Amino acid sequence: MYLKMLQKRRSIRKYQDKEVSGEQIQALLQAALLSPSSRGQRPWQFVLIDQEEVLEELAEAKAGGSSFLAGAEIAIAVAADPEVSDVWVEDCSIAVTHIQMMAEDLGLGSCWIQIRRRQRQNGESSEDYVRKVLALPDRLRVLAVVALGYADEVKEAYELDELNYDKVHYNSYGQEIPN
Ligand SMILES: Cc1cc2nc3c(=O)[nH]c(=O)nc-3n(C[C@H](O)[C@H](O)[C@H](O)COP(=O)(O)O)c2cc1C
């Protein structure tokens, strides 16, 4: 059931030294390409990374929150052309979510690494750095890099009865849905 998968998905930052198969990679990319987008413009570009040296370089993309990328089996960078869509951030965010849920379905762990609006230790923009490492055209903006691999850490699934139901309103803000 999809809800069970949503409960089980957790951000995984430690990965086994175990190969992600070609079929799995294909499914991850297909999931990304199947994402809905505003006006069907599909402004995105996806870069699959499986070279250890490139993963290690990308691990230095941010001052914090990206170092574990060096231990990932693969990663997918998600970028877009803002000239193609003014809502590329939304479009790319959905694509990242598709990748993460596909990963969950394939028994893989994943973690979103935010690049847009982030900086490196030396103050350089994370986007500029990733653009350089991946030889992306200047016109492309970089939303995120998704780290992927078989999990080497155990994280508890979320319980449905522990969700923040106070974030949900009924017809008018502040009104609870009756039981
Ligand atoms: C927009 C966004 C940006 C995120 N950026 C990072 C990041 O740069 N590094 C990281 O380790 N985790 C990042 N995360 C993962 C969150 O920290 C994680 O989803 C959150 O703590 C909840 O944990 P869970 O994914 O296990 O439910 C990001 C998640 C989102 C949605």
Ligand as a Chemical Component Dictionary entry (heavy atoms), coordinates in Angstrom:
data_LIG
# 
_chem_comp.id                   LIG 
_chem_comp.type                 NON-POLYMER 
_chem_comp.pdbx_formal_charge   0 
_chem_comp.three_letter_code    LIG 
# 
loop_
_chem_comp_atom.comp_id 
_chem_comp_atom.atom_id 
_chem_comp_atom.alt_atom_id 
_chem_comp_atom.type_symbol 
_chem_comp_atom.charge 
_chem_comp_atom.model_Cartn_x 
_chem_comp_atom.model_Cartn_y 
_chem_comp_atom.model_Cartn_z 
_chem_comp_atom.pdbx_ordinal 
LIG C1  C1  C 0 13.679 20.638 0.648 1  
LIG C2  C2  C 0 14.504 19.660 1.452 2  
LIG C3  C3  C 0 15.852 19.885 1.624 3  
LIG C4  C4  C 0 16.625 18.970 2.337 4  
LIG N1  N1  N 0 17.964 19.174 2.396 5  
LIG C5  C5  C 0 18.734 18.266 3.038 6  
LIG C6  C6  C 0 20.147 18.402 3.016 7  
LIG O1  O1  O 0 20.711 19.299 2.378 8  
LIG N2  N2  N 0 20.878 17.472 3.685 9  
LIG C7  C7  C 0 20.292 16.436 4.375 10 
LIG O2  O2  O 0 21.017 15.637 4.974 11 
LIG N3  N3  N 0 18.943 16.282 4.398 12 
LIG C8  C8  C 0 18.160 17.146 3.742 13 
LIG N4  N4  N 0 16.798 16.988 3.684 14 
LIG C9  C9  C 0 16.182 15.854 4.397 15 
LIG C10 C10 C 0 15.452 16.354 5.670 16 
LIG O3  O3  O 0 16.408 16.701 6.639 17 
LIG C11 C11 C 0 14.502 15.244 6.157 18 
LIG O4  O4  O 0 13.547 14.981 5.161 19 
LIG C12 C12 C 0 13.792 15.652 7.440 20 
LIG O5  O5  O 0 14.692 15.795 8.504 21 
LIG C13 C13 C 0 12.729 14.614 7.852 22 
LIG O6  O6  O 0 13.307 13.333 7.984 23 
LIG P1  P1  P 0 12.789 12.103 7.100 24 
LIG O7  O7  O 0 13.114 12.395 5.659 25 
LIG O8  O8  O 0 13.542 10.912 7.605 26 
LIG O9  O9  O 0 11.311 11.982 7.286 27 
LIG C14 C14 C 0 16.020 17.845 2.940 28 
LIG C15 C15 C 0 14.656 17.620 2.756 29 
LIG C16 C16 C 0 13.908 18.499 1.999 30 
LIG C17 C17 C 0 12.438 18.200 1.750 31 
# 
loop_
_chem_comp_bond.comp_id 
_chem_comp_bond.atom_id_1 
_chem_comp_bond.atom_id_2 
_chem_comp_bond.value_order 
_chem_comp_bond.pdbx_ordinal 
LIG C1  C2  SING 1  
LIG C2  C3  SING 2  
LIG C2  C16 DOUB 3  
LIG C3  C4  DOUB 4  
LIG C4  N1  SING 5  
LIG C4  C14 SING 6  
LIG N1  C5  DOUB 7  
LIG C5  C6  SING 8  
LIG C5  C8  SING 9  
LIG C6  O1  DOUB 10 
LIG C6  N2  SING 11 
LIG N2  C7  SING 12 
LIG C7  O2  DOUB 13 
LIG C7  N3  SING 14 
LIG N3  C8  DOUB 15 
LIG C8  N4  SING 16 
LIG N4  C9  SING 17 
LIG N4  C14 SING 18 
LIG C9  C10 SING 19 
LIG C10 O3  SING 20 
LIG C10 C11 SING 21 
LIG C11 O4  SING 22 
LIG C11 C12 SING 23 
LIG C12 O5  SING 24 
LIG C12 C13 SING 25 
LIG C13 O6  SING 26 
LIG O6  P1  SING 27 
LIG P1  O7  DOUB 28 
LIG P1  O8  SING 29 
LIG P1  O9  SING 30 
LIG C14 C15 DOUB 31 
LIG C15 C16 SING 32 
LIG C16 C17 SING 33 
# 
